[in-house]
């Protein structure tokens, strides 16, 4: 039997992420902007009936991505002025995400990149305006 997905619990967990990423209290608003965008991705995965194990894997990778982004904002403080979506799009693309020093194997980085590619595709799809009269 498939494990039930509790969207409310997952989103509550995500609300704790900005504080977990923060090196300084000033990082929290940036983290909240990132979570706001990631939450839309999570809701879409649940709506598309992704398996619990897939969502769990994506959640782990999204958490790691947010931490990497906050870390990079410390190196490039001008990034702090970007909203959550633009900030994420600075670090993910059709190739994947940023290199993470937290991975011990190439396979772990590949799984992370797969999540980043899906997030990128989701964000790009949402950015395109719908054309009138097209289905």
N, C-alpha and C positions, 0 to 999 in steps of 0.2 A: 504494500500500500504506500502510495506517495505521501511524503511528509507535507503537511499543510503549510502554506506560506501566510504569515501574519504580517501584512503590510504595515500596520500600525507599529508593531514591535520593531520591524526593520527601520522604519523612519525615525522612531525614537532613538534607536542605536546610532543612527546617522547624526542626530542632533548633538551627540557627545563628541563627534569627530573633531570639530574646530578646536575645542579645548585640548584634545589629545595631540593635535598637530602643533599647537602654539608653542613657540619658544618664548614669546612675549604676549602679554594681554592684547597688544595692538594687532596681533595676527588673527585674533578671533573673528573680527568682521570679515576679513578676507576669506577665512575658512568657511564662514556661514554662506558667503556668496557661492563658493565652490559646491557646498552641500546642496544648496538650493537647486543648482543645475543637475547634480548627480541624482537628486531625488526624482526629478522628472524621468530620467533614464530608468531608474528602479521601478517606478510606477508603470512605465511602458513594458518592462520585462514581465512584471506580474500580469499585466493585462494580456500580454502575448502568451501567457501560461508557460513561461520557462520553468524548468524543473527546479526544485528547491536546491539541489546540489549545484546547479549552474548559477543560480542567484547568489548562493553563498560564496562561490568562487569569485564572482564578479564583485561582490561586496568587499571581499578581502583585497582585491586588486584596486578597487576604487579608493579604499581607505589609504592604501599605500601611495596611490597617485596623488591624493590630496596632500599627504605628508611631503612628498617629493616637490610638489608645487610650492608649498609654503617654504620649504628649505631654499628653493631657488629664488623666491621673492626676497629672502634675506641677502642673497648675492646681488640681485638686481632690484633695488628698492622701487624703481620707477614702475615695476609691474604691479605694485600695490594699488595703483590707480585704475587698473582694469577691472571690469565687472567679472563675475564668476565664469560666465560663458567664454568671454574673450581670453581670460586667463587660462582656462583649460585648453582652448584651441591654440594657445602658444606652445603647448607641450604635447598635444596628441595630434596625429594626422593619420593618413591612410596607411602608413608604415607601422604605426604603433605609438608607444609612449617614450618617455625619457628613460635613459639607462638608470637602473636602480642598484645602488651599492648593497642592498639588502638581500640580493639573490645569490645563492651559492652555485646555481647551475644555469646553463643556457636554456634549459627547458622551462625553468621558472620565469625567466625573462620573456620567453615566447608566449607563455600563458598570460602574462601581464600585458604584453603587446596586443594579444588577441582582444582582451577587454578594452584596451585603449582604442583599438580600431573600431570596435562596436560602438563605443561612446562617441567617437568622431563621426561615424556614419550617422548616428542618431542626431547629433547636433547639426550636422550639415543638412540633413533632410528637413529638420524643423526650421532651418533658416531660409529655405527657398520659399518664395511667395507662390501661392496657388494661382494658377491661371484660370480666369473666368471661362466657363463653358467647357473645361476639360475634365475628364473623369479619370 
